[in-house]
Amino acid sequence: MLINKSFNPGDVVSIKLINGDEIIARYESENADEVVINRPLALTMGGGNLGMIPWMFLSSKQEYTLKKSHYFVMVPTKPEAAKQYMQGTTGIALG
């Protein structure tokens, strides 16, 4: 697992899960065993383009705790994808 301790609460991160799924979310906090994320979206391909869909369709929660053993990398998200994520989860158009 790649460990990156330079995240701040609210940073948009991309996480590759051990099952192969990739999610994008807002980083909240972490400890030695877990990371807390907010409003995760799963990445999907549709019509030849990359899209974002709810990670948990029927959940009423917005914050999730992942065990670090369930993913192998967490990295900063590319700025253009982070901007799209923020617009999609907040409804605020970023300049």
C-alpha positions as CSV (number, residue, x, y, z in Angstrom):
1,M,0.0,0.0,0.0
2,L,1.3,3.4,-0.9
3,I,1.1,5.7,2.1
4,N,0.7,9.4,1.6
5,K,0.5,11.5,4.8
6,S,0.1,14.8,3.0
7,F,-3.7,14.9,2.7
8,N,-5.7,17.6,4.4
9,P,-9.4,17.3,5.3
10,G,-11.5,18.2,2.2
11,D,-8.8,17.2,-0.3
12,V,-10.2,15.2,-3.3
13,V,-8.5,11.8,-3.5
14,S,-8.6,8.8,-5.8
15,I,-8.5,5.4,-4.2
16,K,-7.9,2.1,-6.0
17,L,-9.6,-0.7,-4.0
18,I,-8.2,-4.2,-3.9
19,N,-11.1,-5.5,-5.9
20,G,-10.1,-3.2,-8.8
21,D,-12.7,-0.5,-8.4
22,E,-11.6,3.1,-8.3
23,I,-13.4,5.7,-6.3
24,I,-13.0,9.4,-5.9
25,A,-13.9,11.1,-2.6
26,R,-13.1,13.8,-0.1
27,Y,-10.5,12.9,2.4
28,E,-11.5,13.5,6.0
29,S,-8.9,11.7,8.3
30,E,-7.0,8.6,8.9
31,N,-5.2,6.5,11.5
32,A,-2.9,3.6,11.3
33,D,-5.6,1.2,10.2
34,E,-8.4,3.2,8.5
35,V,-9.2,6.2,6.4
36,V,-12.4,8.2,6.6
37,I,-13.8,9.6,3.3
38,N,-16.8,11.7,2.4
39,R,-19.2,11.4,-0.6
40,P,-17.4,8.7,-2.5
41,L,-18.2,8.2,-6.2
42,A,-17.3,5.2,-8.3
43,L,-15.7,5.7,-11.7
44,T,-17.4,4.0,-14.7
45,M,-17.1,4.0,-18.5
46,G,-20.1,4.9,-20.5
47,G,-20.3,5.9,-24.2
48,G,-16.5,5.9,-24.4
49,N,-16.2,8.5,-21.6
50,L,-15.3,8.3,-18.0
51,G,-18.2,9.0,-15.6
52,M,-18.9,9.1,-11.9
53,I,-21.7,7.3,-10.2
54,P,-22.7,6.8,-6.5
55,W,-20.5,4.3,-4.8
56,M,-23.4,3.2,-2.6
57,F,-26.7,3.8,-4.4
58,L,-29.0,3.1,-1.4
59,S,-27.0,4.5,1.5
60,S,-28.2,7.4,3.5
61,K,-24.6,8.0,4.7
62,Q,-22.1,10.5,3.3
63,E,-19.1,9.5,5.3
64,Y,-17.4,6.1,5.2
65,T,-14.5,4.4,7.0
66,L,-12.3,2.1,4.9
67,K,-9.8,-0.3,6.3
68,K,-6.4,0.3,4.8
69,S,-6.2,-3.4,4.0
70,H,-9.1,-2.9,1.5
71,Y,-7.2,-0.6,-0.8
72,F,-3.7,-0.4,-2.1
73,V,-3.2,3.2,-3.2
74,M,-4.7,6.6,-2.4
75,V,-3.4,9.5,-4.4
76,P,-4.4,13.2,-5.1
77,T,-6.9,13.4,-7.9
78,K,-6.1,15.2,-11.2
79,P,-7.3,18.8,-10.9
80,E,-9.8,18.6,-13.7
81,A,-11.4,15.4,-12.3
82,A,-11.4,17.0,-8.8
83,K,-13.2,20.0,-10.2
84,Q,-15.8,17.8,-11.8
85,Y,-16.2,15.8,-8.6
86,M,-16.7,19.0,-6.5
87,Q,-19.3,20.4,-8.9
88,G,-21.1,17.1,-8.9
89,T,-21.2,16.7,-5.1
90,T,-21.8,20.3,-4.1
91,G,-23.7,21.7,-7.1
92,I,-21.3,24.7,-7.0
93,A,-19.7,25.5,-10.4
94,L,-16.0,26.1,-9.9
95,G,-14.2,28.6,-12.1
